[in-house]
Amino acid sequence: MRSLPEADPGVPDIRSPLRYLWWNARRQSATLLMGIGFATLWWLVQALMPAVLGKGIDAVTAKDTRGLLLWASVLFGLGLMQAFTGIMRHRMAVYNWLAAAYRTVQVTARQSARLGATLPKRLSTGEVVSVGNSDIAHIGNSIDILLRGTGSVVAIVTVTVILISTSLPLGLLVLFGVPLMAVAVGPLLRPLHRRQARQRELAGDLSTRAADIVAGLRVLRGIGGEQVFTDRYRAESQRVRQAGVGVARVESVLEGAQIVLPGLLIALVTGIGASFAAAGEIPIGQLVAFYLYAVFLIGPMRTLTEAADKLTKGHVAAGRVIRILSIQPEVTGGTGASAGGVLRDSYSGVTLQPGCLTAVAADTPEDAIAIADRLGRYADGDVTFGAADLSTLPIDEVRARILVADNGARLFTGRLRDELDVRGGATDERLRDALRAACAEDIVEALPDGLSTTVAEAGREFSGGQQQRLRLVRALLSDPEVLILVEPTSAVDAHSEARIAERLVEARAGRTTLICTTSPLVLDRTDHVIYVEGGRVLAEGTHRQLLDSSPEYAATVTRGED
């Protein structure tokens, strides 16, 4: 089996589910055509077998030994050809299924990386996860069925031609019977499409609910809310079940139609053929061939109804993928360049001097977060970086040079060392220094395998304060040109907070750092403090200067205490 191809670079600009399926098919057109060719040959070989078998029976009836050997040899050759084409058809079907499915994973993952912080604002976690759980299978099936579906059409046409050339009434019966059966299942497709879309939407919402419950399980236990959320999950799961039953009802009718309709056609063809044989209009061999053709037609006709079902599901799944691909990032970059320097947010007036440890204390946490987002280019704003507008720099360059670390960041599953040193270039000494700066040595020492310990999903084995300190270690190891920390010590005790504040000064000496906090322990150790009220700078200075000169600042950072 050939290795799967890489998806095209970038994210396709497609707005229609049908166009997405077409785009996916074009990406693998060579292997798709090969698969269609093998599938067509596979069906054709089977379509010729009844005719050859009928000729052999006629040879037996006529006591023609030479003819019997000839047709037996032809039948044996067709059997070998059927085996070969069947194996190759299946191999190409698996290849095309995997290529289409995992190309969808690739473009979805690239779009997720491209959207960054925009994605969770527009779509739920369950919606995105469901693409990898179920949608890729439906998209793969829709590409796979093209092989057998195309071959089945050719097989039906071939059988029809053979029957018309042998018996005009039987040929016309098949010629008109097959389209009528295809039309008969048509009314089932629209309600199936609608119910599948509804079931898929509810399943995505349920996945989001499950992820939220798992993430907040510790809090739920603390407030005794497990039963409330259990009841909500049970109610939503029942809605998903009911939607699934609705889909199954339509699918069961469709499956039944795949048996009943071809069966009716078989009965008609066999009955009429038997009457012709009884009247002496056709030989016994042709009657057997007609019966075998009628039985054979079940396969390609069921394939056609299966194709309608899978293409419908693929269309629904492609619509979900298009929903993700159609989202545009809230912020985009340019092609400019900057040598660095002063980082300034014009709206608020916050200015970061190179090499200084600066703090922003805001009267409301939302204002500080908004400033951090603008400075890190996660939100639009009039921000300059040296002599250049931040919006003119490429997004990748901005992300490499300016790191915003907040408490919304997560620890991922994997070896702890790899989760902390995401770029993989940190030495043991740098890692020890970062752990010391974040007061996280005790966390690592308590683990059974130290830094080689495997972190569980979302780092759930760590407490909130431990996760916060490990996130700080990861930010320090990244060592960006500008580091913006949003409330980096809000979940740790006062003793640890004082040590972290003191060690941050050493760890970030000579590099630009901004800490968004209202903790006096942290503010007292920074070079410069900026007080923001109503989203704009109200006062600047050192922590002790502002305590004396700004009553508003003093009230904010001391929580109204003396």
Secondary structure, DSSP 8 states (H G I E B T S, - for coil): --------SS------HHHHHHHHHHHTHHHHHHHHHHHHHHHHHHHHHHHHHHHHHHHHHTT-HHHHHHHHHHHHHHHHHHHHHHHHHHHHHHHHHHHHHHHHHHHHHHHHHHHTTHHHHHS-HHHHHHIIIIIHHHHHHHHHHHHHHHHHHHHHHHHHHHHHHH-HHHHHHHHHHHHHHHHHHHHHHHHHHHHHHHHHHHHHHHHHHHHHHHHTHHHHHHHT-HHHHHHHHHHHHHHHHHHHHHHHHHHHHHHHHHHHHHHHHHHHHHHHHHHHHHTTSS-HHHHHHHHHHHHHTHHHHHHHHHHHHHHHHHHHHHHHHHHHHT---SS---S-------EEETTT--EE-TT-EEEEEESSHHHHHHHHHHHTTSS---EEETTEEGGGS-HHHHHHHEEEE-TT----SEEHHHHH-TTS---HHHHHHHHHHTT-HHHHHHSTTGGGSEE-GGGTTS-HHHHHHHHHHHHHHH--SEEEEESTTTTS-HHHHHHHHHHHHHHTTTSEEEEE---HHHHTTSSEEEEEETTEEEEEE-HHHHHHH-HHHHHHHTTT--
